Amino acid sequence: MKIDFANLQLQYQTYKDKIDNNIQAVLNRSNYILGEEVQILEQELQKFTGAKHAITCSSGTDAILLALMAIDIQPGDEVITTPFTWISTGEMIALLKAKPVFVDIEADTFNIDSSLIEKSITEKTKAIMPVSLYGQPADIDAIKSIAVKYNLKVIIDGAQSFGSTYNRKMDSNLGDISTTSFFPSKPLGCYGDGGAVFTNNEEYASKIKLLRVHGQNKKYHHQYIGIGGRLDTLQAAVLLAKLSNFKNELKDRQKVADQYTEKLSGFFKTPVVKPNRTSAWAQYTLRVKNRNELQLRLKKNNIPSSVFYPIPLNLQECFKYLGYKDVDYPVSDIASREVLSIPMNPYLNNNQIDFIVSNLMKSRI
Ligand SMILES: Cc1ncc(COP(=O)(O)O)c(C=O)c1O
């Protein structure tokens, strides 16, 4: 049996006619930069998320950078975030010469532990940046009340969680600014790099629109130092073809997750989604003790699996200068040694799920 982790080929076949037509329309008009599809996509993203402004950009990484620049993060400022995430989260803070201040995670959701945030706040703290890891928003109410108390901004790195909710509100509409990634394997992916920034704040929205085109407010007039951070029209065309069916894809991801949980719980530590939240199920992640052996056995049966992430940010060479140690983040440290993500995509059928489950059961030690 052939099992794909994200199954982008079947995804393309599913949307082929729409995608091909949309791409052809862009080619016919040759409007490759900030073309009509980009504007339409931004309107559709606003409708989908409920956020007043959706500004597309070149990647989820650039979306974080644009968000941090919009709130005017300066050298020496501190931004509180999680060490258990993809590098971009901490990297963009450091790129602006600000300091990523890591706060350990919750053992069940793998998201930042809001009860530990307050003691990491200093006079230099400017923002809190939770990550909605594997697709589930962090404890946003608690994080927001800390932010209000200390006059901090909340930026949500929602690269993995487009379409997820917290108290029925979309993840993209929860922070002062929220971001997402349209990397191909993300819940809503394009066929190259892409991302978006969301906000209800007029001032941030206008600034981000300028920052993504080199701070240019009029041709050859540059109000800010910005970046070349636009989304290609061709990528917008791909996203538009998929967005109209995205709600169904989320439902199908949920069905796959429900089946996994029903069949695996009691035998494996399965993911926990808090009652007031939904996950976009970017990943379905188990906790296992003997990860290497298990992965090898799955591989022998052609079942792909992945580890997000084997090395937390506090232990990355590029962050050595911050002087953090593994003992500083015990929960994140154990998670990095135990997490294992198994195939997750909306196209997995019952036979494939049963095959994955039975191989996991056989491989259990
Ligand atoms: C948590 C997180 N933040 C940021 C990013 C960056 O997104 P992109 O790859 O689109 O730059 C990713 C992508 O994997 C991610 O998972």
PDBQT file of the ligand as one rigid body, heavy atoms in Angstrom, charges set to zero:
ROOT
HETATM    1  C1  LIG A 401       5.486  27.425  13.200  1.00  0.00    +0.000 C 
HETATM    2  C2  LIG A 401       5.994  27.932  11.885  1.00  0.00    +0.000 A 
HETATM    3  N1  LIG A 401       6.332  29.224  11.770  1.00  0.00    +0.000 NA
HETATM    4  C3  LIG A 401       6.766  29.739  10.609  1.00  0.00    +0.000 A 
HETATM    5  C4  LIG A 401       6.898  28.958   9.481  1.00  0.00    +0.000 A 
HETATM    6  C5  LIG A 401       7.443  29.570   8.245  1.00  0.00    +0.000 C 
HETATM    7  O1  LIG A 401       6.624  29.451   7.132  1.00  0.00    +0.000 OA
HETATM    8  P1  LIG A 401       7.257  29.454   5.656  1.00  0.00    +0.000 P 
HETATM    9  O2  LIG A 401       7.895  28.128   5.453  1.00  0.00    +0.000 OA
HETATM   10  O3  LIG A 401       6.088  29.694   4.771  1.00  0.00    +0.000 OA
HETATM   11  O4  LIG A 401       8.241  30.565   5.613  1.00  0.00    +0.000 OA
HETATM   12  C6  LIG A 401       6.575  27.596   9.555  1.00  0.00    +0.000 A 
HETATM   13  C7  LIG A 401       6.715  26.727   8.369  1.00  0.00    +0.000 C 
HETATM   14  O5  LIG A 401       6.993  25.569   8.452  1.00  0.00    +0.000 OA
HETATM   15  C8  LIG A 401       6.103  27.065  10.776  1.00  0.00    +0.000 A 
HETATM   16  O6  LIG A 401       5.774  25.784  10.895  1.00  0.00    +0.000 OA
ENDROOT
TORSDOF 0
